Amino acid sequence: MSNDDKDSKTENPTAKKLSDAAEKGNVPVSREVPIFASTLAFYIFIVFFLPSGAGNLAETLKDLFSKPDQWDLENTPDVVSLSVHLGWSIAAFLAPIMVLFIVFGLGSSFAQNMPSMVLERIRPQVSRISPMKGIERIYSMPGMVEFGKSFFKILIVSVIMYFALRGEFFAAIDAMFSDPQVVLVKLDTIVRKMVVVLLIATALLAAVDVAWSRHHWYTQLMMTKQDVKDEYKQSQGDPVVKARQRSLARDRARRRMIDSVPRATLVIANPTHYAVALRYVREENEAPIVVAKGQDLIALKIREIAEAHGIPVFEDPPLARSMFAQVSVDSIIPPAFYKAVAELVHRVYATRSLKKRTH
């Protein structure tokens, strides 16, 4: 990736970008956390399980070598029986450490990311066997960081181990010429110190690596302004197309509304700015219903159609403005307008009755 590409990625990754990366298995993972978990598991083993386990195994071996006559090895079943006995003893000794490694290993993975099936990871890719791609990965920034972490582990752990154990050097030599039980006790002390040093070092390294891995992962997913626009278009649709679709929908709704004006009973207007067409038929609705309303040019169009069809137009600016603002098309008028509209409807029906008597 060129520096220009990196410089242009100034936008934080969107939720969709993060979700897509997770679906492809691209999640932040620290390789040092499982190492720390394994070291912690081993420390728990040597503190809580090793003394009793080693004692039981030692008793088994002691019985085997101190009382060999109790084991008959005259035929194959005797050999199998002895092997099974030793196998169960060794398995009982090793079972706790195996269980601890499995539990802590899985726990370290689940703590970073929940498991998921990602087929993309197992799909054959030529880049995985390409020597050039391999060299690029080795000498890339992540590769150099991995080298730095390995160098840190070797250097720092060696230095800490030296200062922590240098006082035990001569004591260990003296213990070699002591009782065997003393040697085991001294060896246990030294091993515990070594594991504690490793535990502290791996904990520090894991903490730093978790922060680095998440920072690097987030940085790699940064987006350019154009990426954000393209993603928005894909998820929401092209704004130009959406605007055009909304415009067409408004035009269709406006045409349907204008086509409904000839069915109106009366029109209430503010001379040129607002017009509200109402329909009231006793058999259809309990109260008048708004069949059309408009402002400016649409208001003039409503008046024009109403006059062409002989629909009465009443000029009442306050009532026209209030109804335009509060009542939507195809809705019954609120009770607050009943009295004012009822007077107008009464005038319409009175005029119709007068015309019928005249004819």
N, C-alpha and C positions, 0 to 999 in steps of 0.2 A: 504494500500500500504506500503510495507516495505521500510526501509531507503535505501537498496541496489537499489531498483527500482528507487527511487527518485534520487539517486546519479548518476545512469547510464543515466538519461535523461538530456543530456548536449546539445542537438541540438534544435535550435529554430523550432517551428512548421512550416511546409511548407504551401504554399497557399492552397493546396488541403486539408490538415489537418484542416485548419481554415474553409474552405468552407464546408467540411463534418460536422464539429461541428455545424455550423450555420444551415445547413439543418436539423439536428436532434434537433434543438431548444436549443443547448448548446451555449448560448451567455452571455456576461457579463451584469448583471442587478443589479443595486443598488436599494435596497428597500427604501433608505432614500430620493432619488430624488422625488418620488411621495409625500412623507410627506412634503418636503420643498415646492413643487408645491401647495399642498393643503393649507399650511399655508399662502403662498403668495396670493392665491386666496381669503382666508378669510380676509386677511389684506386689499386687494383691495376692498372687499365688505364693510367692516366697515368704510373705508375712503370715498368711492365714492357713495355707494348705501344705506348704513344703515341709514344715517340721513333723507334722503327724503323718503325712504321706511317706516321707523318707524313712520315718521310724518303722512304719508297717512293712515297707519294702525291705528294710534292713533285717527285720525279724524273719521275714520269709527266706532271705538269702542265708541268714545265720543258721536257720534250721536245716537248710539244704546242705550247707557245707560242714556244719558241726555234727549232723546226724545223717550221714549219707546212707546208712544201713536201712533207714526207714523207707527208702525209695528203691523199689525193685525195678531194674531195667533189663529184665530177661527177655521181653518180647516187645512188639510194636505198641500194643495198648498201654504198656507201662510208660513208654517214651511219650506217647500222646497225652497221657494223664499228667505227667510231669510238665510237659509243655503248656498244657491248658492252665495248670496251677500257676506257673510263672507268668503266663500271658495275662491272667486275670489280676495278678498282683501288680504287674507293670501298667495295665490299663487303669486300675484304680488309682495308681500314682499319677498318671498322665491325664486322666479324664478332667480334673478341675481346670488345668491349664488350657486344654482344648476348648472346653465350654467357655471359659473366660475370653479366649481369643475370638471365638465366634460371636459371642454376645457383644463384646466391646467393638469388634470390627464392624458388625452390622449397625450397632448404635452410632458409631462415628459417621457412617454413610447416611443413615436416616436423619441424623442431626443437621447435616448440611443440605440435603435435598431428599424429598420423598421419592421412593423408587417408581419408575414408570417404564413401560415397554416402548422402546424407540427403535423401530426397524431401520431408520436412516443410519444408525451406527454400524449395523452389520451389512449394509449394502456395499458390494464390491466397488472400490474406487481405484483408478489407476494412480492417483496422486499418492496413495499410501505405499506404493512400491516404487515410486519414482525416486531415483537417487538425488536429483536436483531438489525436489520438494523436501526430501529428508535433510539435505544440507541446509536448506532455508529454515526448516524448523529448528535445527540444532543451533544455528547462529542467529536466530531471531531473538527478540526481546524476551519472550517466555522461556526460550531455551537458555539464554544467559542467566535469567533469574533462577532457573532450576540448577544450573551449575553453581551459582552463588550460594544457594541454599545448601547444596551438597558440601561445598568448600567450608561453609560456616559450621556445618555439623561436625566435620572432621576436625577443624581447627579449634573451635570453641569447646567442644566436648573433650578433646585431648588436653587442652589447657586446664579446664576445670577438673578433669580427672586427675591430672598431675598434682595440682595443689591440694585436692581433697584426699589423695591417697599416698602422698609422698611420706607422710608420717607413719604409714603402715608398712613401709618397705622392710625395715629392720625387724619389726615385730613379726612380720610374716616369715622371715628367715629363721627367727628364733623358734617360731611355732613348728617349723618343719622338724625340729629335733625334740619336740615335746610329745606328749601322749597323743595318739590319733584323735581322741575325742576333742582335745584342745585345738587340734588343727581344723577340725570340722567347724567348731564354734567360731574360730578366727576367720575361716574362709566365709562363713555365713555373714559375719559382720562386714567383711570387705565387699562381698557381693551386694549386700543391701546398700552400702554407700555408693557403689558404682551405679546401681539402678536408680537411686535417688538423684544422682547427678544427671543421668540420662533423662530422667523424668522431668526435671526442671528445664533442661536444655530443650527437649522436644516440646514442652509446653510453651516456652517463649517463641520457639520457631513456628509452632502451629498457630499461635495467635497472630504473629506477623504475616504468616502465609495466608491465613483466612482473609485478613484485611486486604492484602495484595491481590489475591485471586478474585475477590469480589470487585475491587476497584478496576482491575484489568478487564474483567468480563463486562462491567458496565461501560467502560470506555470503548470497548470494541463494538458495543451496540449503539453508540451515539449516532445521531442522524443529522443529515443536512436539512436545511429548510425545504429543499425540493422533495426530499424523502417524506417529510411530514405532510406536505401538500398532496403528494401522490397517494400516501396511505389514506388520507382523508377522502380523496376522490374515490378510492376503491371501496372504502367502508360506507361512505355516505352518498356516493354518486358525484358526478361532475357538477359543481355549483351552477355552471352555466346551463347545463341540461336540466337540473332541478328547478332553476328559476324559470326556464322556458315551460316546463311541465306545470308549474304552479300558475304561470300566466295563462296557459291554455285552459287549465281547470277553472280559473276565475272567469275567463271568457265564456266557457260553456255554462257556468252557473249564472252569469249575467244574462246570457241569451234566454235560458229557461225562465229567469225571473221576468224579463221583458215580455216574453210570450204569455206570462200569466196575468199581465196588466188588464187585458180585455175582460177577464173574469172578475175584476174588482167591482165593488159596490160604490166606492167613493175614493177620492184621493185628497189627502191633506198636504198642503204645500206651504213652503216659505217661498215667496214668489219665484225666485230663480235658483236658490241654493239647495233646498231640500224638498223631497217629495216622498210620501209614504202612501202606498196603495193598500186599502183594506177591503176585505170581502166579508160580508155577513149575510148568511142565509140561515134562517131559524132551524131548518131541518138538518143542517150540516154541523154547526158548531154552536156552543152555548154563548160564545162571545166572538167579536170580530177577530179575524186572523190577518196578519200582514202577508200579502202575496208578493210585494215588491217594495223596494226602497232604494233611493239613490241620492247622489249629491252632484251638484253642478250639471254637467252634460247629461248624466244619466237621469237626474231629476227632470231636466227639460224633456228628455225622451219619454219619460213616464207621463208627463203632462200632455205631451203631444199625442201619445197613443190614447190616453184617457179621453181627451177632447174629440179625437177622431171616432171613438166608439160611444160618444154621448155619456161618458161617465162623469158625474159631478166632481168638480175640483174646488175644495174649500181652502182659502188662504188663511192659515192660522200659524204664524211663525213660531211662537213659543211651543205650541203643541207639536208642530212638525219637527222641531229640533229635539224635543224631549223623546218623542217616539223613535226618531231615527237613531238616537244614542242608546236607548234602553231596550228596544225590541228587535229581535232578529227575524229574518225572513222565515215564513212558514210557522211562526209562533203566534199563539193567542196573546192579545194585549193584556198587560197587567191590570188588576182591579183599579189601580190609581187613575187609569184613563177611561174607565167605564162611563162616567157621567158626561165627560166632554164628547166622547165619541157617540154616546147614545143620542145626544141632541142632534148631531150631524146625521146619524142614521135615520132618526125620526123625520128630519127635513127631507131626506132623500125619498123615503117611502111616502111622505105627504105629497111631495111633488109628483111622484108617479101616480098616486091615486087621483090627484087633480087632473092630470093629463088623460087618464082613462075616462073620467067623467066627462071631460070636455069632448073627447072623441065619441 
